[in-house]
Structure formats: C-alpha cells, structure tokens
C-alpha cells in the first residue's frame, strides 16, 4: 500500500519543528504498517 504524508502548523502557538515531528511519527506508523511513503508535504 502507498501513502502520501501531509503535515502543517495549525496555530501560532505551535513550533515550526512540529512539522518535522508530525512527519517522523507518520513515517513510523507507515513503516509499522508496511506502507510505502511516496510523497510528503
């Protein structure tokens, strides 16, 4: 199965680094589930 990942900062209170954190967690989930990540935004 394939996956495209999308992360964003939704409030002014969030750190810009939270995007990297979100993508890292999504990659981990995909790896555990056997998904191939084909794109990231």
C-alpha positions as CSV (number, residue, x, y, z in Angstrom):
1,X,0.0,0.0,0.0
2,X,1.1,3.6,-0.7
3,X,0.8,6.7,1.5
4,X,1.3,10.4,1.0
5,X,2.0,12.4,4.1
6,X,0.9,15.9,4.9
7,X,1.8,17.9,8.0
8,X,1.0,21.5,8.9
9,X,1.2,24.0,11.8
10,X,-2.4,24.8,12.7
11,X,-1.8,27.6,15.4
12,X,0.6,30.3,16.1
13,X,1.4,28.6,19.4
14,X,2.9,25.5,17.6
15,X,6.6,25.3,16.9
16,X,7.7,25.1,13.2
17,X,9.6,21.9,14.3
18,X,6.3,20.2,15.0
19,X,6.0,19.6,11.2
20,X,9.1,17.5,11.4
21,X,7.8,15.7,14.4
22,X,4.5,15.0,12.7
23,X,6.2,13.7,9.6
24,X,8.5,11.5,11.7
25,X,5.6,10.0,13.5
26,X,3.7,9.4,10.3
27,X,6.7,7.7,8.8
28,X,6.9,5.4,11.8
29,X,3.3,4.4,11.5
30,X,3.7,3.7,7.8
31,X,6.8,1.6,8.5
32,X,5.0,-0.4,11.1
33,X,2.0,-0.9,8.8
34,X,4.1,-1.7,5.7
35,X,3.1,1.3,3.7
36,X,5.4,2.9,1.1
37,X,5.6,6.6,1.5
38,X,5.5,8.1,-2.0
39,X,5.2,11.8,-1.1
40,X,5.5,14.3,1.7
41,X,4.1,17.9,2.0
